[in-house]
Amino acid sequence: MSAKLDMALDDVVMTERTARRGRGRGRARRAPNAARKAAPAGGIQKNTKAPKGPMKPVVPNGRASDGRESKIIVSNLPSDVTEKNVKEYFHDTIGAVKRVQLSYGPNGRMSGVVTITFFESDSAAKALENLNGVEVDRRPMKVLHEHHGHLPAQSDGS
């Protein structure tokens, strides 16, 4: 402290400022002036890359698609079924699956209802024909075909 009495006020302030650097919260440590890289002449230098060519069309799983997706709603499934289980099963038995949406009840448990979207337009009809009534854990699976966001009219059999 006595060393500061012999210094001019400007020098004391300057040494206090330099001593405080790096003490602030959340500040990144800077390298000493000698270790810093000098900025390139003219400002920041950007690395430029050659422009990319046109993108190739994306084909899911290497299969050609007619551009129309199809949906089914599967109900009466066990509550312990996972999205991965459903996706693997329907991919292996029907075809390429685009999306699987599980429905959950108010208590947070799976309600046993799943909406499955296929890449191919005929996959939903194939699932309805082949999997409706198939038993999963001794419960028959119920498959409905969804057309443009609407379920088909249900008939009571009369």
C-alpha positions in Angstrom: 0.0 0.0 0.0 2.8 2.4 0.8 4.2 1.7 -2.7 1.1 3.4 -4.1 1.8 6.6 -2.2 4.8 7.3 -4.4 2.8 6.8 -7.6 0.8 9.4 -9.5 -3.0 9.0 -9.3 -3.3 8.0 -13.0 -0.8 5.2 -12.4 -2.6 3.9 -9.4 -5.9 3.8 -11.3 -4.3 2.0 -14.2 -2.7 -0.7 -12.0 -6.1 -1.2 -10.2 -7.8 -1.7 -13.6 -5.2 -4.2 -14.8 -5.4 -6.0 -11.4 -9.2 -6.4 -11.7 -9.2 -8.0 -15.2 -10.3 -11.6 -15.2 -12.0 -11.3 -11.8 -15.5 -10.8 -13.1 -18.1 -13.5 -13.2 -18.6 -15.5 -16.3 -15.8 -13.8 -18.3 -13.6 -16.0 -20.4 -9.9 -15.9 -19.7 -7.9 -14.2 -22.4 -4.5 -15.0 -23.4 -1.8 -12.5 -22.6 -1.2 -9.9 -25.3 2.0 -11.5 -26.6 0.2 -14.9 -27.1 -2.8 -13.5 -29.0 -2.9 -13.8 -32.8 -2.9 -10.6 -34.7 -6.1 -9.9 -36.7 -5.6 -10.2 -40.4 -5.3 -7.0 -42.4 -8.7 -5.9 -43.5 -10.7 -7.6 -40.7 -12.0 -11.1 -40.3 -10.9 -13.6 -42.9 -13.6 -16.1 -43.9 -13.0 -19.5 -45.3 -14.9 -19.8 -48.5 -16.1 -23.2 -49.9 -17.1 -24.1 -53.4 -20.9 -24.1 -53.8 -22.5 -27.5 -53.6 -24.2 -29.1 -56.6 -28.0 -29.7 -56.7 -29.4 -32.0 -54.0 -30.3 -35.6 -54.9 -34.0 -36.6 -54.2 -34.4 -38.4 -50.9 -35.9 -41.9 -51.3 -36.7 -43.6 -48.0 -35.0 -46.9 -47.4 -34.1 -47.0 -51.1 -37.7 -47.6 -52.2 -39.4 -45.5 -54.7 -42.6 -43.8 -53.4 -45.6 -42.5 -55.2 -45.5 -39.4 -53.1 -48.7 -40.2 -51.2 -48.5 -41.4 -47.6 -51.1 -43.5 -45.9 -52.2 -43.8 -42.3 -53.7 -46.4 -40.1 -54.9 -46.3 -36.5 -54.2 -49.4 -34.4 -56.1 -49.9 -31.2 -56.4 -52.5 -28.4 -52.6 -52.7 -28.0 -50.9 -53.4 -24.6 -49.9 -50.3 -22.6 -46.3 -51.4 -22.4 -45.8 -51.2 -26.2 -43.1 -48.7 -27.3 -42.7 -46.6 -30.5 -39.6 -48.7 -31.4 -41.6 -52.0 -31.0 -44.4 -50.7 -33.3 -42.1 -49.3 -35.9 -40.0 -52.4 -36.2 -43.0 -54.7 -36.3 -44.9 -52.8 -39.0 -41.7 -52.2 -41.0 -41.0 -55.9 -41.1 -44.5 -57.0 -41.9 -45.9 -54.2 -44.1 -43.3 -51.8 -45.3 -41.4 -48.5 -44.7 -42.9 -46.6 -41.8 -42.6 -42.8 -41.8 -44.0 -41.9 -38.4 -45.4 -43.6 -35.3 -47.5 -41.6 -32.8 -48.5 -43.2 -29.5 -51.5 -41.9 -27.7 -51.4 -41.3 -23.9 -54.2 -41.1 -21.4 -54.6 -38.4 -18.7 -52.5 -40.5 -16.3 -49.5 -40.5 -18.6 -49.8 -44.2 -19.6 -50.0 -45.4 -23.2 -53.7 -45.8 -24.0 -53.2 -48.7 -26.5 -53.9 -46.5 -29.6 -51.2 -45.9 -32.2 -51.3 -43.8 -35.4 -48.9 -45.1 -38.0 -48.0 -43.2 -41.2 -46.5 -45.2 -44.1 -44.5 -43.8 -47.0 -46.4 -45.9 -49.6 -50.1 -45.3 -50.3 -51.0 -49.0 -50.5 -49.3 -49.9 -47.2 -52.3 -48.9 -45.0 -54.7 -51.1 -47.0 -52.2 -54.0 -46.8 -52.0 -53.5 -43.0 -55.8 -53.4 -42.7 -56.1 -56.6 -44.7 -53.3 -58.6 -43.1 -53.2 -57.4 -39.5 -56.7 -56.6 -38.4 -57.6 -59.1 -35.6 -54.1 -60.4 -35.1 -53.6 -61.1 -31.4 -51.0 -59.2 -29.4 -50.7 -60.4 -25.8 -54.0 -62.4 -26.2 -55.8 -59.2 -27.4 -57.0 -58.8 -31.0 -55.5 -55.7 -32.6 -58.0 -53.4 -34.3 -56.8 -51.6 -37.5 -58.6 -48.7 -39.1 -57.6 -47.0 -42.3 -57.5 -43.2 -42.1 -58.4 -41.2 -45.2 -57.2 -37.6 -45.3 -57.4 -37.1 -41.6 -60.9 -38.7 -41.3 -61.8 -42.2 -40.1 -64.1 -44.2 -42.3 -67.7 -44.5 -41.2 -68.2 -47.4 -38.8 -71.0 -49.9 -39.6 -72.7 -51.8 -36.8 -73.0 -54.9 -39.1 -76.7 -54.4 -39.9 
